[in-house]
Amino acid sequence: MKIAIVHEWFTTYAGSEKVLAAMLEEFPQADIFSQVDFLSDEDRAHIGGRHAKTSFIQKLPFAKKNYRYYFPLMPLAVEQHDLSGYDVIVSNSHSVAKGIIVGPDQLHICYCYSPMRYAWDLQNQYLSESGIVGFRGAFARLMLHFMRIWDTRTAAGVDHFIACSRYISRRILKSYRRDSTVIYPNVDVDSFVPGNERDDFYVTSSRMVPYKKIHLIVEAFARMPHRKLVVIGDGPQFKRIKALATPNISVLGFQEFPVLLDHLQRARAFLFAAEEDFGIAPLEAQACGTPVIAFARGGASETVIDGVTGVYFHEQTPEAICDAVARFEELPPGHFDEEELREHARSFSTAMFRDQFRTFVEDAWAAHCLKLAPGRSRPHGLGQPMPIAEKIEPARDHRAAGRASVRSAGGNVYDLQS
């Protein structure tokens, strides 16, 4: 099985790059494709020093710093990748990566972090928070209109969608009318461990961009001068958040990992106000035995258990955050068990992701091979022959009349054309 992994762009080592690194651990023979690749040597080491095969955007003027300005060219760029020599293509996609062109005998699996947020249900929020109005706003809306058409069309080229959360699974269904399988992204829980003692402060950490809603957390604690808050992170909204801070709020800016870990280990709780696709930060806090006060929408509703590993609030307002903090402090001492928090975080570990992802790819490849050659008993992939079918039986689902199903080596059942 010859595999290609298509990534959006390599400019930093963050969430989707960590997922890709785990994919490469399972399939080290895979080739990597991307629109641009400007990783530093330090970040590149996390993916084994590998370089991606890039698009023409890589060579355009000022692409290293301003690659996002070439976004209107991204659909064209991703379609130019020649993937004809590969059996399996995995697109690691939150924007355009799934738009690659594949043939009828190739298997395309999309690991989807979200249909592009700024083109679908969050379009108005993104444009207003970015200050794109007037003529620029009208042009942006027109461009995003055509981007939605392209995005919908390219969904037809995907054989299987994997969603990074149930929340994103619903978004995939709404945008593309496609079902998906949920495999949560990997969290490096081994690097986040409990400390020795707790201190009397709360903490939040994030890149300071509008949708992260850090300003709401700061505004809430500005109304609670008797409670301390530490804010870690940098970004376009740093000056605004710094200006909102009162004496009980420490805005530290970007900090190296040891400083972040120390604060997560000592804090009373971690604050999370964003509506995220998944949200790794709350799980990193829980891995440190630190409960989370979280907005009960998006990925946090799946990674934080209300009353067990944290406390929910249901509106993105300072008032709701203040109320949640008060309810948190009313809970009896010892209500949150560090080991229970850590055990919950372990269920999102890198080892768990790697096992689930590899099984999914192998099962999908097994079923795909049976479709290509129904009489063949086993495909040759991954360097080892793998039995692909235990039995073929009529499908029981009335919607699949005239079809049959195959049970793969991994135990999953796939519908096949009779």
N, C-alpha and C positions, 0 to 999 in steps of 0.2 A: 504494500500500500504506500504510494508516494503522496506525501502530504504537503500542502502549502497553508500557511497561516497569514491572513491579510489583516493588518492593523491599520488604524486611522492615520496616526502620525507619531513619530518618535521625537519628542522635544524634552521630555522629563521622565523620571521614573516614579509614577504615581499608581493610582488604583488599577486601571486597565492594563498597565505594563506589568504589574505584579501578577495579574491573572495570566497574562501571556507567558511570563516566566515559568509559572506552574505548568502551563500547557507544554512548554518546551521540555520540562523535566520528564514528562510522560512520552513525548514524541520528539526526541532530540534530532531526529533525521529530517524534521520539517524545514522547509525553506520559508523565509519571512518576506512579505511584501508590505510596503507602506507608501503613503503619498510623499512624505519627507522623512529624513532620518538625520537629526542633529543632536543625538545623544552625546553627552560628555563621556569620557573614558570611564569615569567613576560609575555613572549610571549604566553604561553598556556592560559593565562587569556582571551586573545582575542577570543579564540574559546571555551569559557565557561569552561575552565579547563579540556577539553576532552582529552583522550588518544586514539591513534590509535592502531588498531590491526596490528602488524608488521610482516615482513617476517623474514626468517632465517638470513638475512644480519644484522639484529639488534644485533645478538649475536656473529658476527665474530670479530676477533681481530682488534682493533683500528678503528672500524667502525664509532665511534662518530666524529673523526676528518678527517678520510680518506675514508668516505663512497663512494666518487666518484671513488676511485680506484677499487671498486667492480662493476663498471658499466657493464662489460661483463656478470655478473651474474644476472643483473636486470631483463632481460626477463624471466629467469627461476623463479626468486623470485616472480614476479608479477603473474605468472601463478599458483602459489601454494596457493593463497588466496582462501578459500572456500566460495563462494558467492551463493551457491545453495539454501539457505534459503531466498533469497531476490527477490522481484518482480521487482524493479527498481534499476539499478546500474548507478551511475553518475561517470564517470572518469574525474578527473580534471587534464588534461594531457598536458605536453609539451615534454614528453620523452617516458616513458614506461607504464604509468598508464592505457592507453586504451587497453593494451594487456591482460587484465584479461579474464578468460574463462567464458562464459555465456551459458545458455541453450536456447532452442528454444522458451520457454514460458516467458523468462525474457526480459525486456526492457533495452537496454544499450544506454545511452545518453553520448556522449563525449563532454565536454567543452574543446575545443582545443585552446591552446595558439600558437601552431605551430607544424607541423610535425617536429621531432627532427632536429634542424637547422644544427648541426654538421655532420649529416649523409646525408642530402640532398643537397640543392643548396648552402649552406654556408660551405661545407666540406673543400674546398681548403683554404678559408679565415681563418677558425678556426685553421687548422693545421699549416699554415704559421705563423699566429700571435702567436701561442703557441710555435713555434720553434720546432715542432715535424717533424724531417726530417730523412733521412738515413734509417737504419733498423727499428727504432721506427716508422717512418712515413709509411713505407711499411706495418708494422704489423697493425698500426692504420687503414690504408685504407682497409686492408683485413677484419678487424673486423667490420668496418662500412659497408662494402659490405654485409656481412651477416646480419647486423643489419637492413639494408634497406629491405632485403627480409622478415625478421621477421615483420618489421613495416608495410609493405604492406599487408602481410597475416592477421595481426590482425585487420586491418581496416575493414575487412569483418564482424567482430563480432560486429561492431557498428551499431545500428539502426538509430541514428540521430547524426549528427555532429553539434555542435554550434561553430562558429568561433568568436574569440575575436575582429576581424576587417575584413573589406572587403579584405584587403591585405592578411590576413591569409586564408580567404575563397578561394582566388585564389590559394594559396599555397596548401591547402587541395585538391583542384580539380586537380592540377598538379601532386601531389604526389600519391593520392589515387584514382583519378577519381571519387570523391564523391562530391555531392552538400552539402551545409551547410547553416545554418541560422546564421546571425550575431546578437549577443547580446554583446554590449560593456561591458568590466569589470567595476566594481564600483570604483568611485573616491570619496574620503571623502571630498567633496567640503565644507562641513560645518566647517571643521577645518581650511580651507584656506579662509581668508577674506581680503578685501582691507585695507590698512593702511591709514594714514593721509596725508603723503607727499612723494614726489619722491626725490631721490638723483641722483647724476651724476655718476652712474656706471652700468655695466651690470653684470649678474650673470649666472652661470651654476652650476648644482649639479647632481652628478651621482656616481655610483660605478665606480672606475677607472680601467676598463678592456678595451682591445683593441677596441672591436667593438663599444663602446660608443663614440669613436673619440674625447675625451676630449683634447687630444694632438693637434688636428687640431685647436680647438678653441683657445687654448693657443698660438699656433704658429701664428694664425691670429692677436691676440691682441699684440703679441710681435712686429708686424709690424706696429701697431697703437699706439705708445707710448703716444699719447695725450688722449687716451681713457682708462678708468679703467675697470678692470674685476675682479670679485670675484669668486673663484672656491671652491665649497664645496663638499667633498666626500673623500673616501679612497679606497684603493684597490691595486692590484699588480703593477699598473703603477704609483703609487703616486710619487716615487722618480724620475722617468723620467719626469713627468709633473712638479714637483717642480724645476728640473734642467732647464726646458725650460722657466720658468717664468722670466719675466723682471720686473723692479721696479713698473710698472703700473699694475701688476697682483698679487693679493693676493690669495695664495693657503692655505685655512684654514684647510683642512683635514676633518675628520668626525666632525659633529656638532650636538648638540641636536636640537630637533624640534623648540623650540622658536627662536634659532639663524637662522635656515633655513627660518622660516616664516618671520622674520624681514627683511631679505635680499630680499625675494620674494616681499614683500610689498613695498620696497623702490627702487628697481632696475628700470632702464629705460626699460629693456627688458630681457627676459630669452633666453639663447642660447641653441640650441638642434641640434646636428650634427649626431646622430645615425640613422640607418635604423632599427627602432624598429618594433616589432609585433604590438604593440599598443602605449605604451609610456604614463605613468601616469604623469610624471613630467611636461610636457607642460600644462596639464589641471590643475594641482595644481597651476601653475603660473597664468593661465588665471582666476582661481577662486579668485586670489588676485588682479585681474584687471590689470595684467602685460602682455603686448603683448609678443609674442614668435617669435624669428628668427630661423626658422627650416629648416632642410633638407627635401625637398619635396618628400620623398619616405617613404614607409611603413606606419605605423599607424599615423605618424604626418601629412600626407597628408589628413587624415580624421578628426583629432582633432584640427588642426589649419586651419583657413580660411584665405587665402592669401589676404592681404589688409584690412581685417576686424578684425581679432584677432591676426594677425601677418604678417610676411614677409617670403617668401620662398627663399631658394637658392637651386640650382639644381646639384651641384657637391660637393663631400666631399673633398674640398681643402681649404687651408687658403685663397687663392685668392677669391674664391666664398663667403666665410664668410665675408671677408673685404668688398666686393662689396655689400652684403646684409645689413651690418651695415650702410654703406654710404647711401643706398637707404632708410633705416629706418629713418635716421636722416634728410633726405630731405623732409619727410612728414610734413605737417603743424602741429603746436601744437594743441592738442585736437583731432587728427585724430582717435585715439583709445579711445573708450568710456569704462570706467571701468565697468559700469553696463551691457553693451552689452557683454563684455568679460566674466563677471561672469555668465550671463544668459546662454551663450553658454556652459560654464563648467557645469552648473546645469543639462544639458541634459544628462550628464554622471554620474549622482549621484547614490549613493547606493540604494536609494528608487526606482529609475528607473530600475536598474539592478534586484533588488529583484522581482519587479512586472513582468518584462518580463520573468525572469527565471522561476518563479513559473507557470505562464501561459503556457509557453512552455512545462514544465514537465507534467502539468495536461492535456493539450491537447494531448500530445503524449501518455500518459497513457490511455486516453479515447479511442483513435483510436486503441491502442494496444489491449485493452480489447475487442473491437468489432471484431478484427481479430481472437482472441482466441475463442469467443463465439458470432457469428453474431446475434443470436436470443436474446441475453441479452440486456435489455434496459439501464441498468446502472451498473457501477462497484461500489464496495465499497472501497474507498480509502481516505486517508487523514482524516479519522475519520468522514467524511460526505459523503452521497451518492451524486454522481455527474452525471447529465444527460450527455450522451456522443454523441448522434446523433440526429440532427434535421431532417435530410433526407439523403437518399442514392439515388444517381442519376448516370446515365452513365457519365463516364469521357469524357470531350470534347477534351482533348489532343490526337492527332492522335497517339502519341507514346504509349498511354496507352490503346490501343485497347484490348478489352476483360477484362477490369478492371472496377471498380466502385470507387466512391469517397464518403467519409463521411465528413460531416461538424460537427466539434466538438463544445462543449459548448463554447469554447473560440473564435469561429468564424473561425478557421483555417480549411482548406480542406486537407484531406489525401487520397491518392489513396490506394485502397484495391483490393486484388485478387477477381475476380467475383466468 
